[in-house]
Amino acid sequence: MKNITILLLVFLFSNILSSQTRVFPFKENNKWGVIDENQKVIKEPIFDAMKFFINHDSENAFSYATLNSKAGLIDRNGKVVIPFQYDHIRVWKNIKAASLRVDNKVGVFDLKNMKVCIPTIYELIIPYADEKYFQILKEGLYGITNINHEIIVPLKYSWTEVIKLKNGNVYFKAEKNDSYICLLYT
């Protein structure tokens, strides 16, 4: 019981001491902007559409928005993080990267370093291992790249996947002509 009380107090004090107010999208005159929980306008309404913020009460709050029929990503201050030049943007679960889609091609935006790290040249990208490695598909062939777009498994297989992370080693499985190989990356 004492441990539960201590945990509850730590949780309450951490919320009280948090310097970040929550931010939300708001609509005015058919345009969307950003407002905080105290009704202070952070960003005047200029966007055509907006979604609720991911991590709305943290320094790393992001929101998907559209402007002139193009998708972009803004931060809690309304600053553009990903420019409004994409057909679709999806922030991945671990909030370290986002997929970008334009003209039926996909790429990856690194949210930590705030840059396009994998260009929008692939037909498919699947993140693995906390968004450190990505299965890529181009012209019907699969490969693996890392977040820096260094090709680890070349685009020459009918299927690839990350199968194991152990002791700092990464294993990849690749299939070609009904044969399987296992590749080690350290």
N, C-alpha and C positions, 0 to 999 in steps of 0.2 A: 504494500500500500504506500509506503514511504517513497519507493522508486517512482510510482505513478504520479504522486504529488509533485515530486521534483521535476519529472518530465513535463508535466502540465505547466508548472511555473516557468521553466526554460522556454517552452513554446510561447506562452503569453508574453514574456519579456522580449523575446526575439521579435515578435510581431510589433510590440510597442516601440521598440528601438529602431525598427526598420525605417530608413529615411525615404524609401520609395513609396509614393502614393500610387494607387491603382489607376490605370489609364483605360479608357474605353472609346470606341468609335461613337460618333453621334451624327445625326442627319439634320441638315437645315437647308431649305430651298433646293431639295433634290440632290444635294452634294453631301459628302461625308468628310468629317474632320476628327480630331482627337481632343478629348476632354478628360480631366482627371476627376477623382472621386469627390473633389470639393467644387465641382462645376466650373473649374478654371479651363478656359479654352487654351489648349496646347498648340493645336494646328487648326487654322481656319478651314472650313469645309471647301475642298477643291476636288476630292476624289469622286469618281462615279459610283464606286462600291467599296465596301470594307468588311472585313471579318473581325471578330473579337480578337484581342491580343493574346498571343501565346506568352505565358509568364507575365501577365498584365501587372503584377505587383513587384517585378524585379527590374534591375538595371538592363537586363537583356530581353525586354519585351519587344516582340515583333508583331506586325500585322500585315496580312495580305491585303492589297488594295488594287483597284484598277483605275486607269486614267486614259481616256481616249481609246478604249477597248484593248488596252495592253495591261498586263499584270506587272506588279512590282511589289517590293517589300519595304515597309517603313519601320523606324524604331519608335520608341515611346515618346520621342520629341517631335515626331512627324517628319524626321529627316529620312530621305530616301537612302535605303541600304542597297537594294537591288533596283536598278533603273527600270522604268516602265517601258520595256521593249520585248516582253515575252508573252506568249499565248497563255501559259500556265506556270505557276510556281507552287511547289509543295515543300514545306519545311518538314524534315524527317523527325522521327520520334526523339532522337537524342539532341536535337536542336543544335547540331554542330554543322550541318550542311542542309542545302535545299536543292531540289531538282528543278531544272529550268527546261521549259519546252517552247520551241519556236519552229514553225514550219515542219512539224512532225519529227523534229530532231531534239534530243535531250542532252543536257550537260549538268554540271554540278557547281554550285556556289558555296564556297567555304565561308561560313558565318563567323568563324574565329578570326580569320585573316582578311575578311571582307573583300573577297575577289573571286572571279570565276576561276575555278581550279581545273575543271574538265570542260572543254569547249562543247558547244551544242552541235555535235557532229554524229552522235550515236542514235541508233534506233531504239535502244533500251539501255537503262542503267539500273542495277539493283545494288543497294548498299549492303555491306556485311561488316561485322566486327566493329560496332560503334562508328560506322561511317569512315573507316580507315581504308577499306578495300571495296572495290566496285566491280561487279560483273558487267561487262560491256558487250554490246552487239552492234556490229556494223557489217552491212552487205551480207547478212546471213551467217556470219562467223562470230564466235564468242571469244572473249579474252578477259583478263583481269588487269585492273589498274589500281594505283593507290590515289590518295587525295591530291597528290601533286602531279597527277597525270603521267606518272612513270609506269610504262607498260611492264607488268610483271609476267603475265602469261600472254603471249602474242595472240592477235586476232586470227586464229587458224583452226579453231576447234568447233565441233558441233554442239558442245555444251561445256561450261566450266562452272565451278562453284568453290567457295571457301568451305572446307569441311572441318577444320580443327584449329584451335588456337591453344597452344600448350607450351609452357616454359619459354615464352618469347618467340617461339617458332610458329609460323603460319603454314598450313598445308592447303594446297589447292588440288582439286580433282578436275581432270579434263578428259573429254571423250572425243575420239576421232575415229571414223570408220569402224564403229562398234568395239573399239579398244579403249581401255581406260588407263590413264597414267596418273600418278600422284606426284605433285611437285612441292618441294620444300622451299620456303622463303624465310630467311633469317635477317 
